[in-house]
Amino acid sequence: MPNVLIVHDDVAIQLWLAFALAAEGVVVIPAKTTSQASKLVARLELRVDLLVINPALAGAESLTNALRQSQGHLRALPITPASLSTSASEWVAVVRDGFSMAASA
């Protein structure tokens, strides 16, 4: 099963996206901060197939770069205020596309 790391400071947004993705068989790893995300990945030795992140969080770019360096190719999708108007089913489609793009790279 693919693993998606969702890094966002709003738990409601994490849950909204997590429920939609879990219904599709995706394993969701939520984190409120980039520091928390880094610790989770390191402590649990997680493989991250796709990173969904709030780019406004402190350390967002550093986390993305560190994960790409440690895990090889990593597709990252930003969660922005504009993207929150997207329906959950559209997010699932975007995430599926992210997996297919990551697999072909």
N, CA, C and O atoms as a GROMACS GRO file, in nm:
protein
  420
    1MET      N    1   0.084  -0.119   0.000
    1MET     CA    2   0.000   0.000   0.000
    1MET      C    3   0.088   0.125   0.000
    1MET      O    4   0.190   0.129   0.068
    2PRO      N    5   0.048   0.223  -0.075
    2PRO     CA    6   0.125   0.348  -0.076
    2PRO      C    7   0.108   0.425   0.055
    2PRO      O    8   0.003   0.422   0.118
    3ASN      N    9   0.215   0.494   0.093
    3ASN     CA   10   0.215   0.577   0.213
    3ASN      C   11   0.215   0.724   0.175
    3ASN      O   12   0.298   0.768   0.095
    4VAL      N   13   0.123   0.799   0.233
    4VAL     CA   14   0.117   0.944   0.211
    4VAL      C   15   0.141   1.013   0.344
    4VAL      O   16   0.071   0.987   0.442
    5LEU      N   17   0.240   1.100   0.346
    5LEU     CA   18   0.268   1.182   0.463
    5LEU      C   19   0.198   1.316   0.443
    5LEU      O   20   0.229   1.390   0.351
    6ILE      N   21   0.102   1.346   0.532
    6ILE     CA   22   0.028   1.472   0.526
    6ILE      C   23   0.081   1.561   0.637
    6ILE      O   24   0.070   1.528   0.755
    7VAL      N   25   0.138   1.675   0.599
    7VAL     CA   26   0.194   1.768   0.698
    7VAL      C   27   0.116   1.898   0.687
    7VAL      O   28   0.131   1.976   0.593
    8HIS      N   29   0.032   1.920   0.788
    8HIS     CA   30  -0.051   2.041   0.792
    8HIS      C   31  -0.083   2.071   0.937
    8HIS      O   32  -0.106   1.980   1.016
    9ASP      N   33  -0.085   2.199   0.970
    9ASP     CA   34  -0.109   2.238   1.109
    9ASP      C   35  -0.256   2.236   1.148
    9ASP      O   36  -0.289   2.253   1.265
   10ASP      N   37  -0.344   2.216   1.054
   10ASP     CA   38  -0.488   2.210   1.081
   10ASP      C   39  -0.533   2.063   1.079
   10ASP      O   40  -0.536   1.999   0.974
   11VAL      N   41  -0.567   2.012   1.196
   11VAL     CA   42  -0.605   1.871   1.208
   11VAL      C   43  -0.729   1.840   1.126
   11VAL      O   44  -0.741   1.730   1.072
   12ALA      N   45  -0.822   1.933   1.115
   12ALA     CA   46  -0.944   1.910   1.036
   12ALA      C   47  -0.908   1.883   0.890
   12ALA      O   48  -0.969   1.797   0.826
   13ILE      N   49  -0.812   1.955   0.838
   13ILE     CA   50  -0.768   1.933   0.699
   13ILE      C   51  -0.701   1.797   0.686
   13ILE      O   52  -0.724   1.725   0.588
   14GLN      N   53  -0.619   1.762   0.784
   14GLN     CA   54  -0.556   1.630   0.783
   14GLN      C   55  -0.662   1.519   0.780
   14GLN      O   56  -0.653   1.426   0.700
   15LEU      N   57  -0.761   1.531   0.868
   15LEU     CA   58  -0.866   1.428   0.876
   15LEU      C   59  -0.949   1.421   0.748
   15LEU      O   60  -0.980   1.312   0.700
   16TRP      N   61  -0.984   1.537   0.694
   16TRP     CA   62  -1.064   1.543   0.572
   16TRP      C   63  -0.994   1.466   0.460
   16TRP      O   64  -1.056   1.384   0.392
   17LEU      N   65  -0.867   1.492   0.442
   17LEU     CA   66  -0.792   1.426   0.337
   17LEU      C   67  -0.762   1.280   0.373
   17LEU      O   68  -0.767   1.193   0.286
   18ALA      N   69  -0.731   1.254   0.498
   18ALA     CA   70  -0.699   1.118   0.542
   18ALA      C   71  -0.816   1.022   0.520
   18ALA      O   72  -0.796   0.911   0.472
   19PHE      N   73  -0.937   1.064   0.555
   19PHE     CA   74  -1.054   0.977   0.535
   19PHE      C   75  -1.075   0.945   0.389
   19PHE      O   76  -1.105   0.831   0.354
   20ALA      N   77  -1.059   1.045   0.303
   20ALA     CA   78  -1.078   1.022   0.160
   20ALA      C   79  -0.972   0.926   0.105
   20ALA      O   80  -1.003   0.838   0.024
   21LEU      N   81  -0.849   0.943   0.148
   21LEU     CA   82  -0.741   0.858   0.097
   21LEU      C   83  -0.746   0.717   0.157
   21LEU      O   84  -0.721   0.620   0.086
   22ALA      N   85  -0.780   0.706   0.284
   22ALA     CA   86  -0.789   0.574   0.348
   22ALA      C   87  -0.894   0.487   0.280
   22ALA      O   88  -0.878   0.366   0.269
   23ALA      N   89  -1.001   0.549   0.235
   23ALA     CA   90  -1.106   0.475   0.164
   23ALA      C   91  -1.054   0.415   0.033
   23ALA      O   92  -1.112   0.321  -0.021
   24GLU      N   93  -0.944   0.471  -0.017
   24GLU     CA   94  -0.883   0.421  -0.140
   24GLU      C   95  -0.768   0.323  -0.112
   24GLU      O   96  -0.699   0.281  -0.205
   25GLY      N   97  -0.748   0.288   0.014
   25GLY     CA   98  -0.643   0.193   0.049
   25GLY      C   99  -0.506   0.255   0.071
   25GLY      O  100  -0.406   0.184   0.073
   26VAL      N  101  -0.502   0.384   0.086
   26VAL     CA  102  -0.376   0.454   0.108
   26VAL      C  103  -0.349   0.461   0.259
   26VAL      O  104  -0.440   0.486   0.337
   27VAL      N  105  -0.224   0.438   0.298
   27VAL     CA  106  -0.184   0.454   0.437
   27VAL      C  107  -0.147   0.600   0.457
   27VAL      O  108  -0.060   0.653   0.389
   28VAL      N  109  -0.215   0.666   0.551
   28VAL     CA  110  -0.194   0.808   0.575
   28VAL      C  111  -0.117   0.826   0.705
   28VAL      O  112  -0.152   0.769   0.808
   29ILE      N  113  -0.011   0.906   0.698
   29ILE     CA  114   0.070   0.940   0.814
   29ILE      C  115   0.054   1.090   0.835
   29ILE      O  116   0.108   1.169   0.758
   30PRO      N  117  -0.020   1.131   0.940
   30PRO     CA  118  -0.041   1.274   0.963
   30PRO      C  119   0.064   1.333   1.056
   30PRO      O  120   0.114   1.267   1.147
   31ALA      N  121   0.097   1.460   1.031
   31ALA     CA  122   0.186   1.535   1.120
   31ALA      C  123   0.145   1.681   1.117
   31ALA      O  124   0.108   1.734   1.012
   32LYS      N  125   0.153   1.747   1.234
   32LYS     CA  126   0.115   1.889   1.242
   32LYS      C  127   0.228   1.983   1.206
   32LYS      O  128   0.204   2.096   1.164
   33THR      N  129   0.352   1.938   1.223
   33THR     CA  130   0.468   2.023   1.196
   33THR      C  131   0.570   1.945   1.113
   33THR      O  132   0.564   1.822   1.106
   34THR      N  133   0.661   2.016   1.053
   34THR     CA  134   0.767   1.950   0.977
   34THR      C  135   0.861   1.875   1.071
   34THR      O  136   0.915   1.770   1.036
   35SER      N  137   0.881   1.929   1.190
   35SER     CA  138   0.966   1.863   1.289
   35SER      C  139   0.904   1.729   1.330
   35SER      O  140   0.972   1.627   1.338
   36GLN      N  141   0.774   1.731   1.357
   36GLN     CA  142   0.703   1.609   1.394
   36GLN      C  143   0.709   1.508   1.279
   36GLN      O  144   0.729   1.388   1.303
   37ALA      N  145   0.693   1.554   1.157
   37ALA     CA  146   0.699   1.465   1.041
   37ALA      C  147   0.837   1.400   1.029
   37ALA      O  148   0.847   1.280   1.005
   38SER      N  149   0.941   1.478   1.046
   38SER     CA  150   1.078   1.425   1.038
   38SER      C  151   1.101   1.318   1.143
   38SER      O  152   1.159   1.213   1.115
   39LYS      N  153   1.055   1.346   1.265
   39LYS     CA  154   1.073   1.249   1.374
   39LYS      C  155   0.996   1.120   1.348
   39LYS      O  156   1.048   1.011   1.372
   40LEU      N  157   0.873   1.132   1.299
   40LEU     CA  158   0.792   1.013   1.268
   40LEU      C  159   0.860   0.926   1.162
   40LEU      O  160   0.871   0.804   1.178
   41VAL      N  161   0.905   0.989   1.057
   41VAL     CA  162   0.969   0.914   0.948
   41VAL      C  163   1.095   0.845   0.998
   41VAL      O  164   1.119   0.729   0.966
   42ALA      N  165   1.176   0.916   1.077
   42ALA     CA  166   1.301   0.859   1.127
   42ALA      C  167   1.277   0.747   1.229
   42ALA      O  168   1.332   0.638   1.217
   43ARG      N  169   1.194   0.775   1.328
   43ARG     CA  170   1.171   0.677   1.436
   43ARG      C  171   1.103   0.550   1.387
   43ARG      O  172   1.136   0.440   1.432
   44LEU      N  173   1.010   0.565   1.297
   44LEU     CA  174   0.934   0.450   1.248
   44LEU      C  175   0.991   0.391   1.120
   44LEU      O  176   0.940   0.293   1.067
   45GLU      N  177   1.100   0.452   1.070
   45GLU     CA  178   1.164   0.409   0.946
   45GLU      C  179   1.062   0.396   0.834
   45GLU      O  180   1.055   0.293   0.765
   46LEU      N  181   0.984   0.501   0.817
   46LEU     CA  182   0.875   0.501   0.718
   46LEU      C  183   0.925   0.527   0.578
   46LEU      O  184   1.015   0.608   0.556
   47ARG      N  185   0.864   0.458   0.485
   47ARG     CA  186   0.882   0.489   0.344
   47ARG      C  187   0.769   0.585   0.308
   47ARG      O  188   0.653   0.557   0.335
   48VAL      N  189   0.803   0.695   0.249
   48VAL     CA  190   0.702   0.793   0.208
   48VAL      C  191   0.694   0.791   0.056
   48VAL      O  192   0.793   0.818  -0.013
   49ASP      N  193   0.576   0.758   0.004
   49ASP     CA  194   0.557   0.754  -0.140
   49ASP      C  195   0.514   0.890  -0.195
   49ASP      O  196   0.543   0.924  -0.309
   50LEU      N  197   0.444   0.965  -0.111
   50LEU     CA  198   0.394   1.095  -0.153
   50LEU      C  199   0.384   1.187  -0.032
   50LEU      O  200   0.335   1.146   0.073
   51LEU      N  201   0.431   1.309  -0.048
   51LEU     CA  202   0.425   1.409   0.058
   51LEU      C  203   0.320   1.513   0.020
   51LEU      O  204   0.329   1.575  -0.086
   52VAL      N  205   0.221   1.531   0.106
   52VAL     CA  206   0.120   1.636   0.089
   52VAL      C  207   0.146   1.734   0.203
   52VAL      O  208   0.133   1.699   0.320
   53ILE      N  209   0.182   1.859   0.168
   53ILE     CA  210   0.234   1.950   0.269
   53ILE      C  211   0.182   2.092   0.251
   53ILE      O  212   0.160   2.139   0.139
   54ASN      N  213   0.165   2.159   0.364
   54ASN     CA  214   0.133   2.302   0.363
   54ASN      C  215   0.266   2.375   0.342
   54ASN      O  216   0.351   2.375   0.432
   55PRO      N  217   0.286   2.437   0.226
   55PRO     CA  218   0.414   2.501   0.198
   55PRO      C  219   0.443   2.623   0.286
   55PRO      O  220   0.555   2.672   0.290
   56ALA      N  221   0.340   2.671   0.358
   56ALA     CA  222   0.360   2.787   0.445
   56ALA      C  223   0.419   2.748   0.581
   56ALA      O  224   0.457   2.835   0.659
   57LEU      N  225   0.426   2.619   0.610
   57LEU     CA  226   0.482   2.574   0.738
   57LEU      C  227   0.632   2.599   0.742
   57LEU      O  228   0.701   2.586   0.641
   58ALA      N  229   0.680   2.634   0.860
   58ALA     CA  230   0.824   2.649   0.879
   58ALA      C  231   0.892   2.516   0.849
   58ALA      O  232   0.852   2.412   0.903
   59GLY      N  233   0.993   2.518   0.766
   59GLY     CA  234   1.069   2.398   0.735
   59GLY      C  235   1.012   2.311   0.625
   59GLY      O  236   1.061   2.201   0.601
   60ALA      N  237   0.909   2.359   0.557
   60ALA     CA  238   0.845   2.277   0.452
   60ALA      C  239   0.943   2.241   0.340
   60ALA      O  240   0.951   2.125   0.299
   61GLU      N  241   1.017   2.338   0.293
   61GLU     CA  242   1.112   2.311   0.185
   61GLU      C  243   1.225   2.220   0.232
   61GLU      O  244   1.268   2.130   0.159
   62SER      N  245   1.272   2.242   0.354
   62SER     CA  246   1.380   2.158   0.410
   62SER      C  247   1.335   2.014   0.425
   62SER      O  248   1.409   1.921   0.392
   63LEU      N  249   1.212   1.993   0.475
   63LEU     CA  250   1.160   1.858   0.490
   63LEU      C  251   1.148   1.789   0.355
   63LEU      O  252   1.189   1.674   0.339
   64THR      N  253   1.093   1.859   0.259
   64THR     CA  254   1.078   1.803   0.124
   64THR      C  255   1.214   1.761   0.069
   64THR      O  256   1.228   1.650   0.018
   65ASN      N  257   1.313   1.849   0.080
   65ASN     CA  258   1.447   1.818   0.029
   65ASN      C  259   1.510   1.701   0.104
   65ASN      O  260   1.573   1.615   0.042
   66ALA      N  261   1.495   1.699   0.236
   66ALA     CA  262   1.552   1.590   0.316
   66ALA      C  263   1.490   1.456   0.280
   66ALA      O  264   1.561   1.356   0.268
   67LEU      N  265   1.358   1.454   0.263
   67LEU     CA  266   1.291   1.329   0.225
   67LEU      C  267   1.333   1.284   0.085
   67LEU      O  268   1.354   1.165   0.062
   68ARG      N  269   1.347   1.378  -0.006
   68ARG     CA  270   1.392   1.341  -0.141
   68ARG      C  271   1.533   1.283  -0.135
   68ARG      O  272   1.564   1.188  -0.207
   69GLN      N  273   1.617   1.340  -0.052
   69GLN     CA  274   1.755   1.294  -0.040
   69GLN      C  275   1.761   1.155   0.024
   69GLN      O  276   1.839   1.069  -0.020
   70SER      N  277   1.681   1.132   0.127
   70SER     CA  278   1.689   1.005   0.199
   70SER      C  279   1.608   0.893   0.132
   70SER      O  280   1.640   0.776   0.150
   71GLN      N  281   1.506   0.929   0.057
   71GLN     CA  282   1.416   0.826   0.003
   71GLN      C  283   1.419   0.816  -0.149
   71GLN      O  284   1.344   0.738  -0.208
   72GLY      N  285   1.502   0.893  -0.210
   72GLY     CA  286   1.504   0.893  -0.356
   72GLY      C  287   1.395   0.986  -0.408
   72GLY      O  288   1.361   1.085  -0.343
   73HIS      N  289   1.342   0.955  -0.524
   73HIS     CA  290   1.240   1.040  -0.583
   73HIS      C  291   1.119   1.050  -0.491
   73HIS      O  292   1.071   0.949  -0.439
   74LEU      N  293   1.072   1.170  -0.472
   74LEU     CA  294   0.953   1.191  -0.389
   74LEU      C  295   0.868   1.297  -0.455
   74LEU      O  296   0.916   1.406  -0.487
   75ARG      N  297   0.744   1.266  -0.476
   75ARG     CA  298   0.649   1.363  -0.530
   75ARG      C  299   0.589   1.438  -0.411
   75ARG      O  300   0.549   1.377  -0.312
   76ALA      N  301   0.585   1.570  -0.422
   76ALA     CA  302   0.528   1.653  -0.316
   76ALA      C  303   0.414   1.736  -0.375
   76ALA      O  304   0.428   1.798  -0.480
   77LEU      N  305   0.302   1.736  -0.304
   77LEU     CA  306   0.185   1.814  -0.345
   77LEU      C  307   0.156   1.918  -0.238
   77LEU      O  308   0.144   1.882  -0.121
   78PRO      N  309   0.146   2.044  -0.274
   78PRO     CA  310   0.116   2.147  -0.174
   78PRO      C  311  -0.032   2.155  -0.142
   78PRO      O  312  -0.117   2.139  -0.230
   79ILE      N  313  -0.063   2.180  -0.014
   79ILE     CA  314  -0.199   2.213   0.027
   79ILE      C  315  -0.200   2.363   0.048
   79ILE      O  316  -0.138   2.414   0.142
   80THR      N  317  -0.271   2.432  -0.039
   80THR     CA  318  -0.280   2.578  -0.029
   80THR      C  319  -0.425   2.617  -0.005
   80THR      O  320  -0.515   2.536  -0.025
   81PRO      N  321  -0.450   2.742   0.037
   81PRO     CA  322  -0.590   2.784   0.055
   81PRO      C  323  -0.674   2.761  -0.072
   81PRO      O  324  -0.790   2.723  -0.062
   82ALA      N  325  -0.616   2.784  -0.188
   82ALA     CA  326  -0.691   2.765  -0.313
   82ALA      C  327  -0.723   2.617  -0.335
   82ALA      O  328  -0.831   2.584  -0.384
   83SER      N  329  -0.630   2.529  -0.300
   83SER     CA  330  -0.655   2.386  -0.324
   83SER      C  331  -0.757   2.328  -0.228
   83SER      O  332  -0.810   2.220  -0.253
   84LEU      N  333  -0.786   2.397  -0.118
   84LEU     CA  334  -0.884   2.346  -0.022
   84LEU      C  335  -1.026   2.354  -0.075
   84LEU      O  336  -1.116   2.292  -0.019
   85SER      N  337  -1.047   2.430  -0.181
   85SER     CA  338  -1.180   2.435  -0.242
   85SER      C  339  -1.205   2.312  -0.330
   85SER      O  340  -1.316   2.292  -0.380
   86THR      N  341  -1.102   2.231  -0.348
   86THR     CA  342  -1.112   2.109  -0.427
   86THR      C  343  -1.184   2.002  -0.345
   86THR      O  344  -1.163   1.991  -0.225
   87SER      N  345  -1.269   1.924  -0.409
   87SER     CA  346  -1.341   1.818  -0.338
   87SER      C  347  -1.246   1.706  -0.299
   87SER      O  348  -1.138   1.692  -0.356
   88ALA      N  349  -1.288   1.627  -0.202
   88ALA     CA  350  -1.206   1.514  -0.157
   88ALA      C  351  -1.181   1.416  -0.271
   88ALA      O  352  -1.071   1.363  -0.284
   89SER      N  353  -1.281   1.392  -0.354
   89SER     CA  354  -1.263   1.297  -0.465
   89SER      C  355  -1.161   1.350  -0.566
   89SER      O  356  -1.086   1.273  -0.627
   90GLU      N  357  -1.158   1.482  -0.584
   90GLU     CA  358  -1.057   1.540  -0.674
   90GLU      C  359  -0.917   1.526  -0.613
   90GLU      O  360  -0.821   1.502  -0.686
   91TRP      N  361  -0.906   1.542  -0.482
   91TRP     CA  362  -0.777   1.521  -0.415
   91TRP      C  363  -0.731   1.377  -0.432
   91TRP      O  364  -0.613   1.352  -0.456
   92VAL      N  365  -0.822   1.282  -0.420
   92VAL     CA  366  -0.787   1.141  -0.438
   92VAL      C  367  -0.732   1.120  -0.578
   92VAL      O  368  -0.632   1.050  -0.596
   93ALA      N  369  -0.795   1.180  -0.678
   93ALA     CA  370  -0.747   1.168  -0.816
   93ALA      C  371  -0.609   1.230  -0.831
   93ALA      O  372  -0.524   1.174  -0.900
   94VAL      N  373  -0.585   1.343  -0.768
   94VAL     CA  374  -0.454   1.409  -0.774
   94VAL      C  375  -0.349   1.321  -0.708
   94VAL      O  376  -0.238   1.307  -0.760
   95VAL      N  377  -0.383   1.261  -0.596
   95VAL     CA  378  -0.289   1.173  -0.526
   95VAL      C  379  -0.259   1.050  -0.611
   95VAL      O  380  -0.144   1.008  -0.620
   96ARG      N  381  -0.362   0.992  -0.672
   96ARG     CA  382  -0.339   0.877  -0.762
   96ARG      C  383  -0.244   0.915  -0.874
   96ARG      O  384  -0.153   0.839  -0.908
   97ASP      N  385  -0.264   1.033  -0.930
   97ASP     CA  386  -0.176   1.083  -1.036
   97ASP      C  387  -0.035   1.100  -0.982
   97ASP      O  388   0.063   1.070  -1.051
   98GLY      N  389  -0.023   1.147  -0.858
   98GLY     CA  390   0.107   1.162  -0.796
   98GLY      C  391   0.180   1.029  -0.786
   98GLY      O  392   0.301   1.022  -0.807
   99PHE      N  393   0.107   0.921  -0.754
   99PHE     CA  394   0.169   0.789  -0.746
   99PHE      C  395   0.215   0.744  -0.883
   99PHE      O  396   0.326   0.692  -0.898
  100SER      N  397   0.129   0.762  -0.983
  100SER     CA  398   0.168   0.716  -1.117
  100SER      C  399   0.285   0.796  -1.169
  100SER      O  400   0.371   0.742  -1.240
  101MET      N  401   0.292   0.926  -1.137
  101MET     CA  402   0.406   1.007  -1.181
  101MET      C  403   0.532   0.966  -1.107
  101MET      O  404   0.640   0.962  -1.166
  102ALA      N  405   0.520   0.934  -0.978
  102ALA     CA  406   0.637   0.892  -0.900
  102ALA      C  407   0.688   0.758  -0.950
  102ALA      O  408   0.810   0.736  -0.954
  103ALA      N  409   0.598   0.669  -0.987
  103ALA     CA  410   0.638   0.536  -1.032
  103ALA      C  411   0.706   0.542  -1.169
  103ALA      O  412   0.793   0.460  -1.198
  104SER      N  413   0.667   0.637  -1.252
  104SER     CA  414   0.725   0.644  -1.387
  104SER      C  415   0.855   0.721  -1.391
  104SER      O  416   0.928   0.714  -1.490
  105ALA      N  417   0.886   0.795  -1.285
  105ALA     CA  418   1.009   0.876  -1.285
  105ALA      C  419   1.130   0.793  -1.253
  105ALA      O  420   1.242   0.845  -1.249
   0.00000   0.00000   0.00000
